[in-house]
């Protein structure tokens, strides 16, 4: 009798439909199907491993996810400390601010008459609409707040913490910025100029000379020092973009000064881009290992899917299984109220790298 190949050990289990399955039960069954369904189920396993380990978890957020209805999922992940640091595009934070201030996005269609929308001053993001006049009001609100701050440079992290605090004080509504403020979770926005928040900051400078000064290079130093202070890290990426690369380059920069870093220990990404066009958004996690962004033995998974499909299922499943791990989790403790951030009581400077290889003087 022919010996069964070692490759033929675990059979595919056809997904059986049962009424009333929870998201967690659905993903448990999807572990034995194939393709992106199995990858999404694996993503839950990888995220649970992150929560069991002593790692700092970075979340990268790109694309129009706030406008597309996912902002309160991200706020939930922040408030309940599924993640420890958020790196986001400015657009996601701006659209979050828009809704936290009581405004809305509206269901539309990609087959719109865009000339008619323009005539009514309606902005379109694929199949989602928003009122341009409300956006103009938000820009002015940001400008007025930024102009009220002390005239000096701010990292995006410090500015967004202060913006989140002002937003919470004036609205007391749930959102990404207000959740991060309340949970003392830092937000970095490395491309803040490429957004309506950047436009609001530019208008602040028009209101008051010298206002709206964001120190983006300080963000690089601060994020790398954060990793030098806590070298074990993990990465969750939604949609690629600048946030994905910023999270990864922080590891590379930190390792230049501290050999203990060695790349992320865990990584999962939910992306629609593909690697064969050469862009960082679609780059594989295996490629990230070649740069030292991931540890060679990192637990990792890529889910090739739209985050508006995958994240609600994944977050709902984690809400069932993760709470016991969250209760025991040794999460990093940040202090963000002063100009210099601290993590677990250690300062995280923005002006120079913490060079652990430097000889004692």
Secondary structure, 3 states (H helix, E strand, C coil): CCCCCCCCCCCCCCCCCCCCCCHHHHHHHHCCCCHHHHHHHHHHHHHHHHHHCCCEEEEEECCCCCCCCCHHHHHHHHHCCCCCEEEECHHHHHHHHHHHCCCCCEECCCCCCHHHHHHCCEEEECCEEEEHHHHHHHHHHHHHHHHHCCCCCECHHHHHHHHHHHHHHHHCCCCHHHHHHHHCCEEECCCCCCCHHHHHHHHHHHHCCCCCCECHHHHHHHHHHHHHHCCCEEEEEECCHHHHHHHHHHHHHHHHHCCCCCCEEEEEEEECCCHHHCCCCCCCHHHHHHCCCEEEEEEEEEEECCHHHHHHHHHHHHHHHCHHHHHHCCCCCEECCCCCEEECCEEECCCCCCCCCCCCC
